[in-house]
């Protein structure tokens, strides 16, 4: 099978401190590395939640971008859901990036003329 590109956003609890959230981030980073190829890990840090989850107004956000076999995201989702300290998570498939040749890009550029401005 061929691997696909995924994004996983996890919101970790900061009730036990930001260090505990960073430990969870490292734990899931390792899990993704063992089962796929990590492209980037964006740590957004502590942010206010839109609504309180488990009476917590803030969470520690981390976005993982990775490539893996199609079976792995279901396992990652399962582990995220049963782990204490994970408030919410979402895993999505990233669409394939289509590379547009430079000649095509130039054709799509719209130039304004003096007549159009009047």
N, C-alpha and C positions, 0 to 999 in steps of 0.2 A: 504494500500500500504506500501511497505517497503522503507526505506530511502536509498539513495545512497550517496557515497562519492564524493565530488566536490572540485575543486580548483578554486579560483577567483583571478586573478591578476588585480590590479587597479593601474593606473598611474594618480596621482593628480597634478594639476597645483601648482607651487610655486610662481607665480607672486604676489600674495597677502601675501606671507610669508609662511614659513614652519608651523607656528601655524595653519593657515587655512587648510593646507593639513592634519595636525594631527586631526583637528576637523572633517574633512570628513572621516578620518580613523575611528574615534570613532563612528561616525554616522552609517557607514556601518557595523561596528562590532556589534553594537546594533541591527541593522536590521537582521543580520544573526543569532544572538543569539535568537531573538524573533521567528524566523521561522525554526530553526534547532539547531544543536549542533556544536559549534566551537571546532575544535581539536587544531589548532594553528593559530596564526596570526604572520607572519614574516614581520617585517618592514625592508625593504632594504634601506630606506632613499632616499636621493637625488642622482640621477644618471643622467649621460648624455644620452640623447636620441640618437638613431641611425640616426634620421633625425628630424628636427624641426617640431613640431606640433603647429599650431596657433602661429608661430614665437617664440616658446619657445624651447630653446635648452636642458633644463633639466626638470625632473619630479620627483615626490616623489612616490616611488614604495612600494606597500603593497601586500603581498600574504596571502589570507585567505584560510584555509583548514577546510572544514566543512562537516557535514552530514545533509541531508534534504530530504524532499519529492520531487519527480520529478517535481512538479509544481513550486517550489520556484525559481530555477535558472532563469527561464524566467522572473519572476517578478523582481528579483535582476538586471538582465541585462537591463530591461526597465528603472528602476530607475537610474541605473548608467549612461545610455545614456542621460537622460534628466536633470541630475544634473550639474549645473555650477561648474566648477573646476575639473571635471573629464576629463582628456585628452583621455585616452584609457582604455578599460577593456576587459578581456577575461575570460570566465567561461568554464571549462572543467570537464568531468567526470573522476575521478581517477579510474584506474583499481583495481579490487579486489586483495588484497595481498594474494598470496597463501603461506601457511606455509608448508615448506618442513621439514619432520621429520629429526632428527639428523642422523639417519642411512643412509638416502638417500644422505645427504650432504657428508658424509664420502666416499661414493662410487664414487662421482664425482671428488674427489681430485686426481690429476695426480701427481705421484711421478716421479722424474727424477732419472735415474740410471747412473752409471758411463759409461755404454756402450752408452747411448744416448748423453752424453756430448762429446764423441770422434768423 
